[in-house]
């Protein structure tokens, strides 16, 4: 979009992340599971009905790419993979917790 010949400055990357994450119903579920300590993909699949391996893997890759989660692969047979929040991810989760608090306030 342009106004008087000047380009409008793009939104910061964090806003794009929020849009992308909130747009997908599974991203919030994945973040909530990691927050509750469910950090292995197999356990995540078993925890949420309807969450497929394909979608879960897509969401996890995106959350890692955004720097919200970090992936740890343990050199075991079979390989064990776990996800946890990065320092940025813990700050990002604070935004989602604020949204939850606002929703609870409105519901009263």
N, C-alpha and C positions, 0 to 999 in steps of 0.2 A: 504494500500500500504506500502511496506517496502523497505528500501534502506540500504544496508550494514548492515543488521541485526537490524537496528533502526526503530522504528515506527515513522511515520510522525505525528506530533501533530495535533489534530483536530482543526478546525476553531472555533473561539469564537461563542457563542450562538447568538449574534446579526446577524452575517452573515447568520446563519441558518434561523433566523426569516425573514430576507430580502428575501432569496431564497423562503421560504414557502409563503410569502405574495405576492411576484411578480409573482410566478407561478400560482396563482389563479386570474382570471380576476375580480372576485367579491370583493376580499379583498380591492383593491385600490378604488373601487367604494364606499364601506362602509366607509373607512377612509375619503374619500373626502366628503361624506355626513355629517359625524360627524364634520368635519372641517367647513362645511357651516352651522352648527347648526341644522341639521336634526338628532335628537338623539333618536327618538322613533322607534321601529321596524316596526310598521304599516306604519308610514310615509316613512320609507326607502323603504319598498316594493312598495309603490305607486309611489316613485320617480324614480325607475329604472325598465324599462320594461324587463321582462324575469327573474328577481330575485325572486326566490321562497322562501317561508317561511323556508323550510328545509335548503337550502343553506345559507340563511341569518343567521339562528340560528347557523349553523356550523361555519360560519365565525366569528360571534360575540363571540361565546364561545372560539374560537382559539385566537382572539385578546385580550380577557380578560385573558386567560391563559398565553399569552406572556407578559402581564402587560402593553399593549399599551392602552387598554380601561378599564374603570371600569364601573360596572353595578350598578345602584341604583334602588331598588324596593321600591315603595311607598306603604304603607299599606292602600290602597283604594279599593273600590269595584266599578268596576273591577280594578284589579291591574294595576298600571302604572309603566312602566319600561323605564328607560332612560340610555343612554351610554354617557360617556365623556372621554376625554383623561386623562391619568395619567400624572405625571411629566415626566416619561420616555417616554410616548406616544408623548408628545409635542416635545421632543428631536428627537424621531424617525421620526415624521412627517417632521422635518427639512431635513432629508435625502431625503425624497420623493420630497420635494420642490426643493432641489438642482438638482434632476434628471429632474424635470419639467423645471427649469431654463436652464439647459444644452440643453434640447430638443428645447426650444424656441430659444436659441442661434444658434443651428445648423440649424434651419429652416430659419433663416434670410438670 
